[in-house]
């Protein structure tokens, strides 16, 4: 984290009080120095935190953090680090780990910046779905197979353990660099199998679906009637990994969002809720935040 200039010229340019959310570490550092009365919140995660609006200049909330950061308002300084496609394992390794550590360490050691009060984390889903992942956990369907028999459970459990270790690593990073920080993460929900992928910029950018297309593959041919239950097995494995870490680590809160969304209409595409769906999910996280931090 670059040191803040101490010149009177620099100090005279105070940040506007209306600035409450940033993705710039230097701006976040100044927010903490100039607004020490606010809660200090850091968000890191996947597309449930970063999903973009349909149009670039659409200011309406399109993901969990859009909603949550708007609800914290002037009561929090919000630093956003999330990115679409991020995996839990990647976020606690390599360059992403170094960025996370740098922000947490600076706010713990600086005489002017309070430690991070809350780290909101979303991860684990991308470690399982999509090309190069989901297909590896499927077994070719045979007559009479149950949904569970369509899944290579040994591989899936190993991946679940890997996600759990990533979350343990996240807790270790927190314990070492900002021990008072509360980590709050969430389970996902049960998506419906669909070939609908993401659509951005009014249709200029499109992505493929993340799960059904692999279950439909001629080499696998999992019947449609079993596909939703297959997906549940994957989501439950992620949730299990999260809950086990929560039992072992202090200040590690898992918000259970399973079965929050009702029906296929709650899903914008195969793995992302509609704006209304994100609002319902965000409300559950927001309730936990207010319970832990009454100042909100």
Buried (B, 14 or more C-beta within 10 A) or exposed (E): BEEBEEEEEEEEEEBEEEBBBBEEBEBBBBBBBBBEEBBBBBBBBBBBBBBBBBEEEEEEBBBBBBBBBBBBEEBBBBBBBBBBEBBBBBBBEEEBBEBBBEBBBBBBEBEEBBBBBBBBBBBBBBBBBBEEBBBEBBBEBEEEBEBBBBBBBEEBBEBBBBBBBBBBBBBEBBBEBBEEBBBBBBBBBBBBBBEBBBBBEEEEEEBEBBBBBBBBEEEBEBBEEBBBBBBBBBBBBBBBBBBBBBEEBEBBBBBBBBEBBEEEEBBBBBBBBBBEBBBBBBBBBBEBBEEBBEEB
